Amino acid sequence: MKAPAANCIDYKQNDDGYGTDDYAYQWGFYGQLRLEVIRHLSLILGGRVSRFYEKLQYVSPGPKSEWTTTSDIRGQLTPYLGTVYQITPNISWYASYSSIFTPSVGRQTYRGGGLKPQEGNQVETGFKAEYFHGRLNISSALFRMESVNQPVQDLNCPGFCGDVFYLN
């Protein structure tokens, strides 16, 4: 018989099971407009409007808890802007800006609340080339991404039997 891990509560004796139930849904609408401003130069405008909802219920130990809303985000806009310049028939240069928005589904803090969504921005530029009717593709890019609310494991609160809590 294997001994339980240190500081771990054995919930196999609990008929209610152990853990949480998580309910999440999201929807989004994405649009993009591509304009050829002058010959060989295109401008791309786009974005997504998102709706995200998540709720959580503790199922043990003990009786089930009430459902708690951990995230309710409505009408979040994440824009995109880009440009492409065709240098030759085979080589293009591009630059882009995009906004970042990523909800933290199923992750929670030690106190039971949901985490803030990850948000940020990314800029990128580079070259792309295509040869031999698309059989050879070459690309080179530079980018910079900044984000906030990146979830990290809360090492001060290890949880029970493998639960992981987060900070952001």
Secondary structure, 3 states (H helix, E strand, C coil): CCCCCCCCCCHHHCCCCCCEEEEEEEEEEEEEEEEEEECCEEEEEEEEEEEEEEEEEECCCCCCCCCEEEEEEEEEEEEEEEEEEECCCCEEEEEEEEEEEECCCCCECCCCCECCCEEEEEEEEEEEEEECCCCEEEEEEEEEEEEECCCEECCCCCCCCCCCCEEC
